[in-house]
Amino acid sequence: MKAKARAHTNIALIKYWGKRNETLFLPMNSSLSITLDRFYTETSVSFDQEMTKDQFYLNGELATDQEQEKVSVFLSKIRRYTGVDSYARIESDNFVPTSAGFASSASGYAALTAAAVKATGIELSLKQLSMLARQGSGSATRSIYGGFVEWQKGQHEDGSDSFAVPILEQGEWDLRVLAVEVTTQAKKIFSREGMKRTVETSPFYSGWLETIERDLAALKQAIVMRNFTKLGETLEANALKMHATTLGATPPFMYWQSETFQVMEVIQELREDGIEAYFTIDAGPNVKVICEPRNESVIIDKLTQIDTVNHIYTCRVGPGITYLDR
Ligand SMILES: O=C(O)C[C@@](O)(CF)CCOP(=O)(O)OP(=O)(O)O
């Protein structure tokens, strides 16, 4: 019983920031992302009755004990859900430049979910795959689908209504995401810890939640109307509000470095010159710039003039999960 799947990473335009249930990975708020074409994870899973424990290989190497444990705990959720009781060999290859601020957990857990379930031979819906991937990493919930994807937070405390739904298919709106990799290698506060500390201690967190539904509605309307200005203004403001919550945490923290501000200033200058570009930032110093194809080259030219910019990856809207020959 073996299968292989590919899943792409995604960039949130309305951020998932905070859990209401850590065990089931239930979010405090709904979120919305774009799946990207360029970066993905390929994972194969082979269940074998003879194995006495799971074996996880990452990029060709046996993974660390900590990674083995995380994957095995997650695979047991899939075993319970599908009724399969054997161990498996898992091989994952990440085609994701984590140095550019892309979380490989989104594509990683989505690909693992798709390959593992396929290997069991049990047919599940994309909605069920999304609910399973959510329990590996929240942002993986969205990588089951391509295009523009909403992760509905759901109301039920068992998570049965917390999954992703496709909003717009790949190819229905051709936008660009420019991932700007800056030089700093600051110590990273992983998003799981960052959001937990913020939920538990930041007085600004309630303000974040109060504006989420309005942001989400505005962004979904912008998508329906293909209104790039409204999309950009909404996503940029949402990212800024997310990062504002961390400043009020105990102890306070900030993901931005001086290089981050340099990129943000150039984006604002571009807009003053009439070139529409908007930025979003996740749990790190790197900036992702969203623009329309016609402005891509002028924006890249301007960004490459910043001496602390290491590399710029150009991404387009990408696909949902696909199954590969072994
Ligand atoms: O992607 C977004 O919506 C916004 C973030 O990237 C942060 F900016 C959060 C991603 O969190 P994730 O790594 O999925 O956390 P997990 O559920 O604890 O594994």
PDBQT file of the ligand as one rigid body, heavy atoms in Angstrom, charges set to zero:
ROOT
HETATM    1  O1  LIG A 401      -0.249  31.236   7.136  1.00  0.00    +0.000 OA
HETATM    2  C1  LIG A 401      -0.937  32.010   7.869  1.00  0.00    +0.000 C 
HETATM    3  O2  LIG A 401      -2.191  32.046   7.836  1.00  0.00    +0.000 OA
HETATM    4  C2  LIG A 401      -0.250  32.966   8.821  1.00  0.00    +0.000 C 
HETATM    5  C3  LIG A 401       1.019  32.379   9.466  1.00  0.00    +0.000 C 
HETATM    6  O3  LIG A 401       1.861  31.936   8.437  1.00  0.00    +0.000 OA
HETATM    7  C4  LIG A 401       1.795  33.378  10.289  1.00  0.00    +0.000 C 
HETATM    8  F1  LIG A 401       2.034  34.488   9.749  1.00  0.00    +0.000 F 
HETATM    9  C5  LIG A 401       0.646  31.315  10.463  1.00  0.00    +0.000 C 
HETATM   10  C6  LIG A 401       0.978  29.934  10.016  1.00  0.00    +0.000 C 
HETATM   11  O4  LIG A 401       0.839  29.098  11.151  1.00  0.00    +0.000 OA
HETATM   12  P1  LIG A 401       1.182  27.532  11.087  1.00  0.00    +0.000 P 
HETATM   13  O5  LIG A 401       2.638  27.363  10.769  1.00  0.00    +0.000 OA
HETATM   14  O6  LIG A 401       0.244  26.841  10.123  1.00  0.00    +0.000 OA
HETATM   15  O7  LIG A 401       0.876  27.129  12.583  1.00  0.00    +0.000 OA
HETATM   16  P2  LIG A 401       0.483  25.687  13.174  1.00  0.00    +0.000 P 
HETATM   17  O8  LIG A 401      -0.988  25.481  12.963  1.00  0.00    +0.000 OA
HETATM   18  O9  LIG A 401       0.799  25.816  14.656  1.00  0.00    +0.000 OA
HETATM   19  O10 LIG A 401       1.328  24.653  12.479  1.00  0.00    +0.000 OA
ENDROOT
TORSDOF 0
